[in-house]
Amino acid sequence: MSRRNKTIDHEGVVTQITPTDIYVEILNKSMCAACHAKSACTMSDMSIKTIKIHRNSSEVYQVGEEVLVVMKKTLGLRAVWISYVIPLIILMILLLSLPYLNFSELGAGLMAILGISLYYVGVFLFKDRLAKEFTFAIEKKH
């Protein structure tokens, strides 16, 4: 399998360099942003994100240089699970099981919102641990 099938790459520009980190701005755009009909639609979404990358390479970068920000595709899939799939499973389990435990529809809905809220509070509390797990690499653009 080629490297292209194993990684997610984004073009970016180096904006800041510190002794330990490199900051790269990437243009984050949804699939709608590349659509020819985006001007007639309100769904297009583009934003600039700043990525902090730990310097562990001997390569020298300069502010303003165009680079590639690389992440393993498996980490992207893991992020989707943490952000969307697991909360959806929690929501569905609570919404479908609580009425059988004599909760009203309103009570089940409120408990489902509480369950999802507690899940995201847990994700927030473990954000430093997750940040160590979800790392980016930087490569020179050819």
N, C-alpha and C positions, 0 to 999 in steps of 0.2 A: 504494500500500500504506500502510495507517495505521501510526502509531507503535507501536500495540499489537502488530502483527505483526512488528515489527523489534526489539523489546526484551523483556527479562525484567525484571519489576518485583517487588520485595519491599517490603512495609510494614515499617517499623522505627521505632525510637525513638533519638534522639540521646542518647548517654550521656556524651560528653566532647568538648570543643572546645579545640583548641590553635591557635596562630597559623597553622600550616600544614595541619592535618588536622582532620577531623571523624570521630568514632567513632560508629558506629550499630550497635545490636544488632537482629538480625533473628531471627525464629523460623523455623528451617529445619525443614520437615516433609516427610516423604515422602508419596507418594500414599496410602499406607496410613493415615496419621494422620487423614485426612478420612473414612475408611471407617466406616460405622455398626457394623461387626462388629469393630472394633479391640480392644475389651475382651476378646473371646474368642480373639484371635490375638496371638501374640508378635512379629509382624512390624512393628508400628507403630514409627515412628522420628521423634522430635522432638528438636531440640536448638537451643540459642541460640548464634548465631554473631556475633562482633563484626567488622564491616567497617570498614577504615580508608579514608577517602575524602579525597583531596587537595583542599584548598580553593582553587578557582579561580573562584568565583562571587562576585558582589557581594551576593548575598542573605545575610541575617543569620539564623542559626539559634540556637536556645536548647536547653540541656540539658532533656530530657524532651519535646521536641517530636516529634510523629509526622511522619515523612517517607517518601518513596519512594526506595529504592535501585534504580538502573537500570543495566543492562548490555546491550550489544548482543547480540542472539540469536546472531549469527555467532561471537562470542567464547565463548558457552556451548557451541556445537557444536565449536569448536576445542578446548576443554577436554576434552570427551568423547573426541575423537580422541587427544589427548595422554595422557589418563589410562587409557583402556580399549581403544580400537581398535588403536592401534599396538602396545601390549604383547601383545595377543592375536595379531596378525599375526606378531610375532617368535616368540612361543611356538609357534604352529602351524608356521611354517617350520622351526624347530629340531627340533621333535618329529617332523615328517614327513620331514625330509631327513637327519638324523644317522644313523638306522638304515641308510640306503643307503651311508653312508660307514664301515660296519663298526663303529659304536658299538653297544654293548648297549642294551637298553631302559633299564636303570638309568643308564648313562652319558649317554644322550640326555636323560633326564629331568633329571639333574643339570646338564647343559650348558644345558638350556632354563631352569632356575631361575637359573643364573648369567647367562644372556643377559638375562633380565628384570631381574635385580638390577642389572646394569650399565646398562641403560636407565634405571631409576629413579635410579641414582646420577647419571647424566648430567642428568636432569631436575632433581635436587636442586642440582647445580652451576650450572645455568642459571636457578635460581629467581628471582634478582634481575632478570634480563632478562625472564623471563616475567611477573613482577609488574608491570613497566612496560607490558607489552603488554595485560594483563588489568586494565583500569581500570573503576571504578564511577563513576557520577554520582549526585548527590543532587538531589531535587526536593521542593518543598513539597507536602504532601498537600492535596488540594482537598476 
